[in-house]
Amino acid sequence: MTRRTMLGAIATSPLWMQPAWAQPNNLKISHQFPSGSINLGDFRDRLSRKFAAEVEKRTRGGLKFSIYPGSTLMQPNAQFAALKNGTLDMALVPLSYAGAHSPEANIGLMPALVTSYQQGYGWKNAPVGQELSRILADQGMVIVSWIWQAGGVASRGAPIVNPEDARGLKVRGGSHEMDLLLRDAGATVVSMPSNEIHAAMRSGALDAALTSSTSLISFRLQETARSLTTARGGSYWFMFEPLLMSRTVFERLPKAQQAAVLAVGADMEKFAMEAARMDDAAVASVYRGVGAKVVDLDAQALRRWQEVARNTAWKEFGERNGNCAKLLSLAEQSIAKL
C-alpha cells in the first residue's frame, strides 16, 4: 500500500470522520446501593443506569459508562477523596458522608432543615443551592443530579416518634448533625454507612436506625425491625444524595459532552423525586406485611424535632466556618412552615 493509498483510506474511514468529542470514553459510576436493572430494583441504581444509557445515546457513543453498585469498586466513605483527586469519575453518594473532611457537606443531612421534597428540590436554583454548588466545585466535584430522599426510623422495639422516644437507645443517625440531635435526645449514637445497618440491627449493636425510605426497603431492614416511623406525613430526615462527577474528569470533557452530562442529569431529577415518593409510600406496606407497627410523624412531632435541632445541630454547624454560616443562613430562608 502506498502512502497516498493509506492516507486516503484513513480519511474516508468512519472513525476519522467522527468529531473529536464522539470518541468513546468509558467512565466509572460507583455507589453503595444494591444492584438491579434499568427497570427494577433500588431507584438509585436504576437512575445510574438510566443516566448512563441516555448520555451514551446523546453523545452517539462518545461517552460510555460502567456501573459499580454495592460498593464493589470502593467503600462509600472513600468515594469523595477519589472524586476530588480524579481517580473516580462519578458517584451517587450521600453528601453527608464527606462531613469528616468537608464540614459544609453536612448541610446535606441537617435535621429538620428540609422537611419536604418541594423545599429540597427548590435549593437547586436558590441561593443556597448555588452556594453549595460553588463550594463543592472548589472541592473538586460537580453536581450532576440533585437527588433528595426522605427517611424514617426502623426500630427493634417501640416506634420513635418524639425526641424522648430515642432516650437510652443505640441509634444510627447518618450524619454528624443528625448524631448531635440524637445525643441531645438521650440516644447513644452509632456511626456506619447504610449498607452496614442490617447486620448491626440483627446483632443488637443497633436498636434503631434512621435512613432513607429506599434504604429501609433495599437493605431489608424489615427483617430485623418491630416498628417503623415513616416519612409519609413529613420528615425531619431529608438526605441530599447527589450524582456527582469529579471536576477534573468533567473539565477534560469537550463542551458538547459536558452539556450532555448536565442535561441528562437534570432530566433524571424528576424520576428521582417520583421514585423517592413512591418508596415513602411503599415502605409502610413492606413493614406492615411482616407484622411491624407502622406510624407517621405529624406536624407537632416535626416541630419538636426542629426545636431541638435549631439549638443543637444548626447552631454547631453555623459556628464551624464562614461557608457553613452562609449555607445555614441561606437554607433557613427556604424552611417550610410546619
Secondary structure, 3 states (H helix, E strand, C coil): CCHHHHHHHHHHCHHHHCCHHHCCCEEEEECCCCCCCCCCCCHHHHHHHHHHHHHHHHCCCCCEEEEECCCCCCCHHHHHHHHHHCCCCEEECCHHHHCCCCHHHHHHHCCCCCCCHHHHHHCCCCHHHHHHHHHHHHCCEEEEECCEEEEEEEECCCCCCCHHHHCCCEEECCCHHHHHHHHHCCCEECCCCHHHHHHHHHHCCCCEEEEEHHHHHHCCHHHCCCEEEECCCCCCCEEECCEEEEHHHHHHCCHHHHHHHHHHHHHHHHHHHHHHHHHHHHHHHHHHHCCCEEEECCHHHHHHHHHHHHHCHHHHHHCCCHHHHHHHHHHHCCCCCC
